[in-house]
Each structure stands twice: as C-alpha cells, then as structure tokens.
Amino acid sequence: MILVDSHCHLNYALDKGEDIAELIKRSDENHVKYMQTIGTTRDDFKIIQPLAEKYENVFCSYGIHPHNAGEGGLITANEIREGCALNKVIGIGETGLDYFYDNAPREDQWKSFVTHLEVARELDMPVIIHTRDAEEDTMSILKEAMQEGQQKILLHCFSSKLPLAEFAVEHGLYMSASGIITFGANAEEVRQGFMLCPMDKLLVETDAPYLAPKPFRGKTNEPAYTLHTAEKLADMKGVSLEEMAKATTDNFFMLFNKAASYRKEST
C-alpha cells in the first residue's frame, strides 16, 4: 500500500532540529512513500528545493502564500517560471486568498494569485490553492482564469463550506483532505464537502506541522500521520483503506505529472 502526503512543510521540521531522514523513515513505516513540501516564501524555497533534490521520494512546489503576498515585492511571472524550471518542482503554490488573518493586503493577494494562475496555465502545471474565509472571491478569480484556458487546480486542505465543494465538483477541481476531517462536529460540513467529491479527484495531506489528525490532535503533525486521514476518508467513502490509498496516489501522480517518472509501484 502506497500513500502520498501531497502537502507538508519540511522546512519547519528542520527549523525545530528534526532529522529529515528519520522523519522520512517513520513515514515509510506508515505506508507514506512520497511527499511534497510546499513553497510559501522565496526564502523557504531555498531550503525545500535542495531537500527535494536530496531525497528521491520528496518533491516540492514554488509559490508565495497569501499571507506573504507582496512581501519583498509582488512575485513576477518570470520568478515563478524560473523556480518551476528547477529539478523536483512539480507544482505552483501555495497561493490563493486568506481573509481570516488578512496578513497581506487583499489587493496584493489577488494580484499574486492571478500571476500564479497565469503561469500555471502557461506551463500546464497544477496550482495549489489556499483559501480561507475568501470563498466567493476565490471562485470569482478561478472562473475568470478558467475562461482563459485549461487549469489544473487543487484546493489544498479543503476546509470550506459546501458551495466551494460544489464549485470544485462542477469544474473538475481536485480536493485534498487533511486531519480536519477527523475532528469533531465542527468539521461536519467539511466532511460533507468530501462526500460530494468523486474518488478520482481526491488527495490526502498533512499540512504538517499543522492540523495533526486524531489520535494526535494537538501534537506536531508529520507526514507519517497521512495514514490516519486516509483511514478516515476511506471510512467516509465506504471503501477499503487500500482502495483509498490507490485512488489518492494515482490522483496525485495524474495531477502532479512531473513527479510520475519517480513513481515506483512497490518500495
């Protein structure tokens, strides 16, 4: 059985003095054979891209988080192109909108988001989207972008209300489940959203070091815990864990097709 943690932040583990080789070993012992460590700032990328180069089963993405939009100047299309040309960079983002914290001006978030989408369309690469308390504007931007041409879109750590899930299904977007689906009654609408999502559009992730699933809630998350989210998602969908693992892994390599050459059928 093979699982993929489609979204984690290994640079944070490094910041805390974690041994990445040991973290990967624990992941392997829990069937998590691949992981993607996500770009959020320019400085982060200088750390995560060499990590992806070092470990065969680690991939990375290039992008600026909405919290950091405009930090050091708005990201340019050429910056994204250059980042995506490097080895083991398989996705663009995470980008999007976050109105919960509003750490960056909304205008900067919009401009940054649109630039990521434009380059992703040009390069035919998937966009990893973070959206929080900004569903209407997120859908508006995506509608406009998709009118310009085909886009590969992943709603990472989906935790929104049903209208965004319905939008995702209607437009063929991918949705990634995090440990949130294992939480209590407050996460019921999130689970309902995943019940709408077809099996061929599902991914799983940790968003480590955040959002550890039960039974580790409140602790530091890590890629090994992807297994617990996959178990919950399988139970929700009424399929076996093995079937869910195969579906989400196949979906990952279909969406992030630049990683396909590294895929092994068994490890």
Rosetta silent file (secondary structure, phi, psi, omega in degrees, C-alpha in Angstrom):
SEQUENCE: MILVDSHCHLNYALDKGEDIAELIKRSDENHVKYMQTIGTTRDDFKIIQPLAEKYENVFCSYGIHPHNAGEGGLITANEIREGCALNKVIGIGETGLDYFYDNAPREDQWKSFVTHLEVARELDMPVIIHTRDAEEDTMSILKEAMQEGQQKILLHCFSSKLPLAEFAVEHGLYMSASGIITFGANAEEVRQGFMLCPMDKLLVETDAPYLAPKPFRGKTNEPAYTLHTAEKLADMKGVSLEEMAKATTDNFFMLFNKAASYRKEST
SCORE:     score description
SCORE:     0.000 S_00000001
   1 L     0.000  133.138 -177.060    0.000    0.000    0.000 S_00000001
   2 L  -125.833  127.701  174.934    1.345    3.413   -1.010 S_00000001
   3 E  -116.744  156.108  175.355    0.206    6.816    0.258 S_00000001
   4 E  -124.852  127.380  168.584    1.339   10.310   -0.708 S_00000001
   5 E   -85.289  102.262 -172.447    1.409   13.295    1.622 S_00000001
   6 E   -77.016   -6.648 -175.729    0.552   15.857   -1.032 S_00000001
   7 E  -158.726  107.774  173.766    1.220   18.887    1.182 S_00000001
   8 E  -145.963  173.576 -176.411    3.661   19.332    4.064 S_00000001
   9 L  -128.561   83.781 -175.457    6.276   21.857    5.193 S_00000001
  10 H   -68.476  -22.653  178.582    9.548   20.044    5.851 S_00000001
  11 H   -64.885  -29.721  176.839   11.435   23.302    6.360 S_00000001
  12 H   -68.514  -36.251  175.936    9.508   23.806    9.598 S_00000001
  13 H   -63.982  -40.817  176.600   10.706   20.414   10.796 S_00000001
  14 H   -61.550  -41.211  179.958   14.263   21.472   10.008 S_00000001
  15 H   -58.801  -30.645 -179.156   13.741   24.683   11.969 S_00000001
  16 L   -92.805    9.345  176.616   12.888   22.570   15.009 S_00000001
  17 L    80.419   16.106  178.728   16.000   20.422   14.615 S_00000001
  18 L   -68.153  146.399  172.533   14.184   17.377   13.224 S_00000001
  19 L   -86.104  110.247 -175.432   16.196   14.733   11.394 S_00000001
  20 H   -64.106  -36.074  178.224   14.535   14.643    7.964 S_00000001
  21 H   -61.598  -39.390  178.525   15.902   11.167    7.225 S_00000001
  22 H   -70.337  -38.728  177.439   14.242    9.861   10.396 S_00000001
  23 H   -61.217  -42.543  178.294   11.004   11.669    9.556 S_00000001
  24 H   -66.602  -37.538  177.855   11.008   10.027    6.124 S_00000001
  25 H   -62.415  -44.120  177.919   11.729    6.644    7.704 S_00000001
  26 H   -62.823  -37.752  177.912    8.698    6.996   10.019 S_00000001
  27 H   -62.523  -46.970  179.999    6.611    7.954    7.019 S_00000001
  28 H   -58.143  -40.042  179.662    7.774    4.897    5.103 S_00000001
  29 H   -66.554  -18.654  179.192    6.845    2.658    8.045 S_00000001
  30 L  -109.934   26.004  173.377    3.314    4.095    7.820 S_00000001
  31 L    72.628    6.579  178.864    2.981    3.499    4.055 S_00000001
  32 E   -91.122   98.469 -171.241    3.661    7.156    3.158 S_00000001
  33 E   -94.528  -15.345  179.702    6.163    6.654    0.381 S_00000001
  34 E  -140.371  155.563  176.594    6.126   10.122   -1.188 S_00000001
  35 E  -153.379  152.856  175.745    5.599   13.681   -0.002 S_00000001
  36 E  -118.690  121.374  177.881    5.503   17.185   -1.421 S_00000001
  37 E   -97.719  133.470 -160.239    6.990   20.006    0.633 S_00000001
  38 L  -102.009  138.785  175.640    5.363   23.295   -0.222 S_00000001
  39 L   -79.785  133.309  176.473    6.751   26.685   -1.145 S_00000001
  40 L  -126.857  -27.339  176.755    5.356   29.649    0.804 S_00000001
  41 L  -140.984  166.797  177.005    8.107   32.296    0.559 S_00000001
  42 H   -61.635  -41.560 -178.837   11.200   32.910   -1.534 S_00000001
  43 H   -67.643  -38.394  176.835   13.420   32.070    1.444 S_00000001
  44 H   -57.324  -42.408 -175.728   11.521   28.844    2.125 S_00000001
  45 H   -61.886  -32.735  178.955   12.143   27.687   -1.416 S_00000001
  46 H   -64.664  -18.358  178.717   15.911   27.998   -0.928 S_00000001
  47 H   -96.894  -45.197 -172.010   15.532   25.320    1.764 S_00000001
  48 H   -76.440  -31.190 -178.790   12.893   22.983    0.365 S_00000001
  49 H   -67.025  -42.950  173.647   14.199   22.636   -3.179 S_00000001
  50 H   -62.337  -32.956  175.791   17.581   21.248   -2.018 S_00000001
  51 H   -62.652  -43.923  178.362   15.659   18.885    0.289 S_00000001
  52 H   -63.659  -37.674  176.756   13.702   17.589   -2.677 S_00000001
  53 H   -62.466  -37.388 -174.448   16.957   17.193   -4.597 S_00000001
  54 H   -74.351  -38.509 -173.944   18.456   15.195   -1.739 S_00000001
  55 L  -111.159  123.264 -173.580   15.596   12.729   -1.154 S_00000001
  56 L   -59.967  -33.547 -175.042   14.218   10.760   -4.090 S_00000001
  57 L   -95.053   14.539  177.658   10.703   10.500   -2.644 S_00000001
  58 E  -113.894  131.454  175.217   10.366   14.217   -1.816 S_00000001
  59 E  -117.514  173.072  178.568    9.003   16.773   -4.280 S_00000001
  60 E  -146.838  172.163  177.814    8.415   20.489   -3.880 S_00000001
  61 E  -129.660  164.405  176.934    6.446   23.434   -5.237 S_00000001
  62 E  -122.155  127.168  177.684    7.215   27.064   -5.957 S_00000001
  63 L   174.942  173.646  179.929    4.949   29.889   -4.842 S_00000001
  64 L  -117.780  122.801  178.509    4.089   32.636   -2.386 S_00000001
  65 L   -62.909  146.553  178.238    1.482   32.061    0.328 S_00000001
  66 H   -57.182  -29.311  175.503   -1.295   34.681    0.508 S_00000001
  67 H   -59.167  -29.047 -172.728   -0.019   35.625    3.973 S_00000001
  68 H  -109.138    8.951 -179.659    3.228   36.706    2.293 S_00000001
  69 L   -58.270  129.412  179.881    1.849   38.255   -0.883 S_00000001
  70 L    86.963   -8.922 -179.536    3.740   41.443   -1.640 S_00000001
  71 L   -70.031  119.094 -175.258    6.480   40.649    0.863 S_00000001
  72 L    73.595   17.143 -177.452    9.709   41.798   -0.762 S_00000001
  73 L    97.994  146.666  179.546    7.660   42.919   -3.735 S_00000001
  74 L   -61.152  140.796  178.762    4.938   41.130   -5.648 S_00000001
  75 L   -65.477  145.248  179.462    6.058   37.913   -7.268 S_00000001
  76 L  -105.240  159.813  177.441    6.580   38.098  -11.025 S_00000001
  77 H   -59.429  -39.228 -177.938    5.699   35.597  -13.711 S_00000001
  78 H   -66.994  -35.734  175.999    9.372   35.196  -14.542 S_00000001
  79 H   -59.442  -44.416 -178.968   10.239   34.333  -10.937 S_00000001
  80 H   -65.953  -42.603  177.819    7.681   31.536  -10.994 S_00000001
  81 H   -58.211  -44.921 -178.533    8.924   30.267  -14.354 S_00000001
  82 H   -65.081  -41.640  177.950   12.490   30.160  -13.080 S_00000001
  83 H   -63.371  -41.117 -176.758   11.503   28.360   -9.882 S_00000001
  84 H   -72.704  -15.827  178.995    9.441   25.796  -11.763 S_00000001
  85 L   -78.510  -12.730 -177.065   12.349   25.020  -14.115 S_00000001
  86 L   -79.796  156.676 -176.522   14.389   23.558  -11.244 S_00000001
  87 L   -62.951  139.597  175.565   14.561   19.851  -10.533 S_00000001
  88 L    74.188    7.068  174.754   11.814   18.207   -8.426 S_00000001
  89 E   -88.530  113.723 -171.823    9.491   21.261   -8.641 S_00000001
  90 E  -116.624   -8.403 -177.814    6.150   19.730   -9.593 S_00000001
  91 E  -145.878  166.057  179.211    3.541   22.339   -8.580 S_00000001
  92 E  -115.841  124.300 -177.543    2.864   26.064   -8.293 S_00000001
  93 E   129.862 -177.528   18.157    1.842   27.484   -4.929 S_00000001
  94 E   -89.193  142.777  179.563    0.647   27.536   -2.406 S_00000001
  95 E  -132.276  177.649  178.915   -1.213   30.628   -3.487 S_00000001
  96 E   138.274 -147.887 -176.332   -4.729   31.939   -3.013 S_00000001
  97 E  -135.103  138.642  175.563   -6.614   34.185   -0.628 S_00000001
  98 E  -136.884  104.205  179.308   -6.794   34.361    3.163 S_00000001
  99 L   -98.174   -1.797  178.914   -9.212   36.886    4.649 S_00000001
 100 L   -70.075  -47.184  179.331   -9.237   35.233    8.090 S_00000001
 101 L   -97.756  -30.268 -176.588   -5.920   36.771    9.102 S_00000001
 102 L    51.319   45.751  179.764   -5.501   39.384    6.362 S_00000001
 103 L   -69.717  -19.822  176.966   -1.742   39.286    6.903 S_00000001
 104 L  -128.482  150.775  177.533   -1.269   40.827    3.476 S_00000001
 105 L   -54.570  139.725 -177.053   -3.327   43.494    1.693 S_00000001
 106 H   -61.404  -35.721  178.357   -6.165   41.888   -0.250 S_00000001
 107 H   -61.439  -40.015  177.797   -5.143   43.650   -3.449 S_00000001
 108 H   -66.558  -39.621  178.140   -1.680   42.078   -3.187 S_00000001
 109 H   -60.734  -45.869  179.528   -3.232   38.672   -2.541 S_00000001
 110 H   -59.167  -50.661 -176.644   -5.411   38.998   -5.649 S_00000001
 111 H   -61.674  -42.889  179.289   -2.529   40.084   -7.874 S_00000001
 112 H   -63.338  -45.408  179.259   -0.246   37.333   -6.603 S_00000001
 113 H   -57.483  -49.311 -178.511   -2.961   34.694   -7.028 S_00000001
 114 H   -61.988  -40.758  178.889   -3.670   35.749  -10.614 S_00000001
 115 H   -62.315  -44.619  177.290    0.038   35.704  -11.521 S_00000001
 116 H   -58.513  -45.046 -178.636    0.414   32.145  -10.188 S_00000001
 117 H   -64.035  -40.918 -178.937   -2.626   31.026  -12.173 S_00000001
 118 H   -62.787  -44.497 -179.236   -1.399   32.649  -15.380 S_00000001
 119 H   -70.334  -37.780  178.103    1.999   30.953  -15.220 S_00000001
 120 H   -61.067  -40.209  177.455    0.462   27.624  -14.252 S_00000001
 121 H   -65.390  -42.802  179.207   -1.762   27.782  -17.322 S_00000001
 122 H   -61.227  -43.187 -175.719    1.232   28.690  -19.489 S_00000001
 123 H   -91.146   -4.418 -176.600    3.362   25.826  -18.119 S_00000001
 124 L    56.441   48.874  179.187    0.478   23.352  -17.811 S_00000001
 125 L  -118.673  153.513  179.707    1.282   22.805  -14.134 S_00000001
 126 E   -74.294  146.741  177.453   -1.080   22.331  -11.179 S_00000001
 127 E  -106.031  129.980  179.308   -1.857   25.211   -8.834 S_00000001
 128 E   -98.380  115.500 -170.115   -2.039   24.526   -5.086 S_00000001
 129 E  -109.703  129.929  171.382   -4.680   26.812   -3.608 S_00000001
 130 E  -105.524  123.610  174.592   -5.103   28.021   -0.050 S_00000001
 131 E  -137.565  129.942  178.884   -8.431   29.724    0.619 S_00000001
 132 E  -142.483  122.615 -177.724   -9.802   30.778    3.984 S_00000001
 133 L    54.367   31.330 -176.882  -12.846   32.971    4.551 S_00000001
 134 L  -143.387   31.479 -171.665  -12.492   34.038    0.923 S_00000001
 135 H   -61.644  -44.372 -176.253  -14.569   31.510   -0.978 S_00000001
 136 H   -62.840  -45.898  179.485  -16.560   33.942   -3.122 S_00000001
 137 H   -68.313  -36.131  176.810  -13.510   35.832   -4.340 S_00000001
 138 H   -60.118  -47.334  179.571  -11.612   32.570   -4.851 S_00000001
 139 H   -64.117  -38.453  179.401  -14.389   31.235   -7.078 S_00000001
 140 H   -62.132  -47.265  179.377  -14.590   34.522   -8.959 S_00000001
 141 H   -64.061  -42.396 -179.323  -10.867   34.525   -9.739 S_00000001
 142 H   -66.132  -40.318  177.382  -10.908   30.861  -10.725 S_00000001
 143 H   -57.585  -46.769 -179.122  -13.908   31.307  -13.029 S_00000001
 144 H   -64.101  -41.791 -179.818  -12.128   34.114  -14.843 S_00000001
 145 H   -63.776  -41.947 -176.887   -8.880   32.136  -15.058 S_00000001
 146 H   -70.916  -19.900  174.297  -10.593   29.047  -16.430 S_00000001
 147 H   -71.238  -22.567  179.778  -12.208   31.130  -19.172 S_00000001
 148 H   -82.585  -17.197 -179.613   -8.668   31.854  -20.413 S_00000001
 149 L   155.125  175.094 -176.378   -7.814   28.168  -20.762 S_00000001
 150 L   -63.922  138.302  177.896   -7.467   24.847  -19.011 S_00000001
 151 L  -131.872  138.149  172.483   -6.175   24.919  -15.421 S_00000001
 152 E   -96.476  115.557 -169.340   -5.074   22.096  -13.137 S_00000001
 153 E  -128.619  131.938  174.747   -6.319   23.130   -9.713 S_00000001
 154 E  -119.543  121.667  171.238   -6.003   21.603   -6.243 S_00000001
 155 E   -85.853   99.185 -175.254   -7.924   23.008   -3.287 S_00000001
 156 L   -75.796  147.760  176.944   -5.444   22.099   -0.599 S_00000001
 157 L    45.468   53.309 -174.936   -6.563   21.309    2.950 S_00000001
 158 L   -56.832  122.627 -178.891  -10.177   21.794    1.936 S_00000001
 159 L  -144.809   28.106 -174.026  -11.999   23.272    4.933 S_00000001
 160 L   -99.956 -178.552 -179.965  -14.617   25.474    3.306 S_00000001
 161 L   -80.244  169.401 -173.419  -18.388   25.492    3.086 S_00000001
 162 H   -57.816  -36.457 -179.731  -20.407   23.387    0.674 S_00000001
 163 H   -55.521  -35.824  178.630  -20.686   25.977   -2.146 S_00000001
 164 H   -71.823  -36.520  175.607  -16.939   25.748   -2.793 S_00000001
 165 H   -63.067  -42.183  178.433  -17.099   21.937   -2.792 S_00000001
 166 H   -63.443  -39.766  176.481  -19.979   22.122   -5.280 S_00000001
 167 H   -61.738  -44.265 -179.440  -17.930   24.533   -7.407 S_00000001
 168 H   -60.615  -45.386  179.834  -14.985   22.137   -7.300 S_00000001
 169 H   -63.816  -44.475 -178.442  -17.110   19.209   -8.446 S_00000001
 170 H   -60.965  -36.507 -173.989  -18.744   21.251  -11.210 S_00000001
 171 H  -103.772    7.200  175.465  -15.399   22.425  -12.585 S_00000001
 172 L    71.742   30.877  178.511  -13.372   19.241  -12.082 S_00000001
 173 L   -82.763  154.574  173.929  -11.062   20.568   -9.376 S_00000001
 174 E   -87.348  149.640  176.985   -9.105   18.319   -7.044 S_00000001
 175 E  -128.737  133.448 -178.405   -9.686   18.462   -3.281 S_00000001
 176 E  -110.476  130.655 -178.987   -7.162   17.424   -0.648 S_00000001
 177 E   -94.741  133.584  175.855   -8.214   16.106    2.764 S_00000001
 178 L  -111.577 -173.155  178.542   -6.224   16.949    5.877 S_00000001
 179 H   -60.448  -13.611  179.495   -6.556   15.898    9.511 S_00000001
 180 H   -56.279  -34.286 -177.065   -9.517   18.271    9.800 S_00000001
 181 H   -66.855  -14.987  178.544  -11.826   15.507    8.574 S_00000001
 182 H   -90.458   -5.271 -176.588  -11.012   13.526   11.750 S_00000001
 183 L   -75.348 -174.479 -173.012  -12.108   16.368   14.022 S_00000001
 184 L   -82.367 -150.154 -172.889  -15.467   16.677   15.792 S_00000001
 185 H   -60.534  -29.765 -178.602  -18.854   18.177   14.961 S_00000001
 186 H   -64.307  -18.347 -178.810  -17.353   21.491   13.812 S_00000001
 187 H   -98.479   10.476 -174.652  -15.854   19.676   10.827 S_00000001
 188 H   -62.613  -42.198 -179.237  -19.125   18.097    9.671 S_00000001
 189 H   -67.116  -31.576  175.167  -19.623   20.462    6.730 S_00000001
 190 H   -63.478  -44.950  177.716  -16.048   19.795    5.619 S_00000001
 191 H   -62.276  -38.695  177.651  -16.779   16.075    5.622 S_00000001
 192 H   -61.471  -37.533  177.637  -19.964   16.713    3.640 S_00000001
 193 H   -60.899  -41.912  179.590  -17.873   18.524    1.058 S_00000001
 194 H   -71.140  -24.674  175.330  -15.666   15.492    0.630 S_00000001
 195 H   -67.822  -25.539  177.019  -18.709   13.277    0.233 S_00000001
 196 H   -78.492  -26.767 -172.757  -19.513   15.310   -2.898 S_00000001
 197 L   -74.253  127.666  177.893  -16.009   14.911   -4.326 S_00000001
 198 L   -67.786  156.394 -176.269  -15.582   11.989   -6.753 S_00000001
 199 H   -59.497  -31.738 -176.122  -12.908    9.411   -5.994 S_00000001
 200 H   -81.699    6.892  177.012  -10.797   10.451   -8.985 S_00000001
 201 H  -122.782   11.031 -176.537  -10.377   13.987   -7.592 S_00000001
 202 E   -95.079  138.259  168.164   -9.343   13.155   -4.014 S_00000001
 203 E  -130.854  167.039  175.673   -5.907   13.632   -2.461 S_00000001
 204 E  -126.703  155.206 -177.486   -4.679   13.389    1.132 S_00000001
 205 L  -158.013  171.380  172.530   -2.206   15.539    3.024 S_00000001
 206 L  -108.798  -33.782 -165.539   -0.983   16.537    6.469 S_00000001
 207 L    58.171   27.093 -179.943   -0.165   20.248    6.105 S_00000001
 208 E   -54.750  138.573   16.540    2.475   19.284    8.675 S_00000001
 209 L   -92.279   13.397 -176.632    3.406   20.570   11.172 S_00000001
 210 L   -95.426  164.476  164.997   -0.216   21.774   11.492 S_00000001
 211 L    58.090   44.342  177.723   -3.575   20.015   11.892 S_00000001
 212 L   -58.952  135.024 -179.178   -2.492   16.654   13.254 S_00000001
 213 L   -75.454  163.649  168.327   -5.351   14.152   12.898 S_00000001
 214 L   -61.584  139.686    9.870   -6.868   12.161   15.698 S_00000001
 215 L   -94.246   20.375 -175.970   -5.415   10.481   17.713 S_00000001
 216 L  -107.848   11.459 -174.867   -2.528   13.005   17.547 S_00000001
 217 L   -56.120  135.003 -178.185   -4.583   16.192   17.602 S_00000001
 218 L    94.142  -12.302  177.842   -2.772   18.980   19.415 S_00000001
 219 L   -99.636  171.800  177.004    0.646   17.467   18.685 S_00000001
 220 L   -69.312  126.800 -179.534    3.103   18.352   15.952 S_00000001
 221 L   -78.950  157.221  176.079    1.927   16.836   12.693 S_00000001
 222 L  -154.250  160.435 -174.524    4.211   14.901   10.339 S_00000001
 223 H   -54.756  -30.467  179.626    3.851   13.061    7.018 S_00000001
 224 H   -56.946  -27.446 -175.570    3.542    9.653    8.707 S_00000001
 225 H   -79.124   -2.216  173.095    0.127   10.723   10.004 S_00000001
 226 H   -52.533  -34.679 -179.165   -1.272   10.851    6.459 S_00000001
 227 H   -53.838  -41.282 -175.412   -2.320    7.268    7.142 S_00000001
 228 H   -71.079  -35.653  176.001   -4.896    8.351    9.728 S_00000001
 229 H   -68.093  -41.085  178.481   -6.508   10.874    7.395 S_00000001
 230 H   -63.311  -38.620  177.689   -6.651    8.272    4.626 S_00000001
 231 H   -61.410  -44.472 -179.719   -8.308    5.809    7.016 S_00000001
 232 H   -66.200  -42.202 -179.660  -10.985    8.351    7.905 S_00000001
 233 H   -64.421  -39.592  177.224  -11.563    9.308    4.280 S_00000001
 234 H   -62.433  -43.709  178.400  -11.913    5.636    3.311 S_00000001
 235 H   -62.156  -42.999  178.477  -14.441    5.110    6.093 S_00000001
 236 H   -60.529  -40.658 -175.257  -16.417    8.167    4.977 S_00000001
 237 H   -86.309   -7.152  178.893  -16.477    6.960    1.379 S_00000001
 238 L    70.780   34.530  177.418  -17.289    3.369    2.273 S_00000001
 239 L  -125.955  167.719  178.313  -14.196    1.881    0.621 S_00000001
 240 L   -73.095  158.562  176.347  -11.206   -0.031    1.926 S_00000001
 241 H   -60.144  -39.724 -179.342   -8.072    1.787    3.032 S_00000001
 242 H   -62.219  -41.260  178.757   -6.183    0.040    0.221 S_00000001
 243 H   -66.043  -41.038  178.468   -8.671    1.333   -2.354 S_00000001
 244 H   -65.951  -41.016  178.756   -8.427    4.864   -0.969 S_00000001
 245 H   -60.635  -45.581 -179.743   -4.629    4.697   -0.942 S_00000001
 246 H   -63.405  -44.219 -178.477   -4.542    3.584   -4.565 S_00000001
 247 H   -62.843  -49.725 -176.059   -7.026    6.243   -5.671 S_00000001
 248 H   -68.643  -32.857  177.113   -5.341    9.157   -3.903 S_00000001
 249 H   -70.862  -45.030  175.541   -1.879    8.053   -5.017 S_00000001
 250 H   -59.213  -42.242 -179.387   -2.975    7.630   -8.628 S_00000001
 251 H   -63.467  -39.872  179.285   -4.664   11.022   -8.463 S_00000001
 252 H   -59.129  -49.653 -176.525   -1.515   12.650   -7.107 S_00000001
 253 H   -74.406  -21.002  172.673    0.632   11.393   -9.954 S_00000001
 254 H   -72.026  -45.687 -178.991   -2.045   12.239  -12.500 S_00000001
 255 H   -71.856  -51.391 -179.175   -2.282   15.832  -11.256 S_00000001
 256 L   -94.873   67.895 -169.487    1.412   16.334  -10.475 S_00000001
 257 H   -68.962  -16.632  175.822    2.551   14.533  -13.592 S_00000001
 258 H   -66.910  -17.191  178.668    6.099   15.901  -13.398 S_00000001
 259 H   -87.609   -9.497 -170.338    6.573   13.501  -10.469 S_00000001
 260 H   -59.665  -32.598 -177.413    5.467   10.443  -12.448 S_00000001
 261 H   -68.781  -16.015  179.092    8.971    9.434  -13.505 S_00000001
 262 H   -92.773   -6.263 -174.320    9.913    8.945   -9.843 S_00000001
 263 L   -72.349  136.372  173.223    6.974    6.649   -9.088 S_00000001
 264 L  -120.341  138.852 -178.042    7.670    3.071   -8.094 S_00000001
 265 L   -70.801  -24.818  176.476    4.898    0.504   -7.917 S_00000001
 266 L  -146.873  154.840 -179.777    6.387   -1.003   -4.779 S_00000001
 267 L  -133.232    0.000    0.000    9.017    0.069   -2.271 S_00000001
